[in-house]
Amino acid sequence: MSKPVMNVALVCGPDCDMEVQAFRASLEYFGVRVFTYWVGRPNDLIDVLSGKDLYPNTDIIILCFHGDEGQFIMPELEESIYEPGEPKGDFGPEEIRHFAKLAGKVVIGTGCSVGKLETAQAFLDSGCEVYIGPNDYPDGNDALMFVLRLFHDLIQNNRSVKEAFQNAKSLDAEMDMFQLYENGQQSSRK
């Protein structure tokens, strides 16, 4: 492999493996070095978001999870399986603020409603440079096409994240639910 154009962390939540496989194959075709993280328990996600298990020089983190009401749906474990201090239930703004350390990163959430303002602000509070996610409930195909168009523009056309974001939103009316947040201010509109 020649020098990759960027390093991407692809984080797979429960029942999102087909989306992750589609992203990985496409991004690698674009020349991206992809590191896939399989989340089987909350501590797996915490290790990525805290940087403990994040590949050095990761440029972008894609969180492939189902979402609801601004929270990432987490695996449900039998009570005795949880480790001491490991959060139970879904992962929302409170957990993000508590565990995430994402200074200078671009983070994309593909799950339903994970682009709500409170969730986005939690990522920005963790040091994240840019956070992108849908504030409503997109069809899975829309999330896939949005992210692929975004990366195509970033890599093939050498566009900035903001420019690539605007072009990805222009695919069709369903893409309007994707929001870009930066420095605590929403920037999804021209």
Protein Blocks (a to p, Z undefined) as FASTA:
>chain_A
ZZdfbdcdddddehilmmmmmmmmmmmmnopacdddddfbfklmmmmmnommgcehiabd
cdddddeehiacdddddfklpcghiagdjddfklmmmmpccehiacddfbghilgfklmm
mmmmnopabdcddfbdcdfklmmmmmmmmmmmmmmnopafklmmmmmmmmpmmlmmpccd
eehiackbZZ
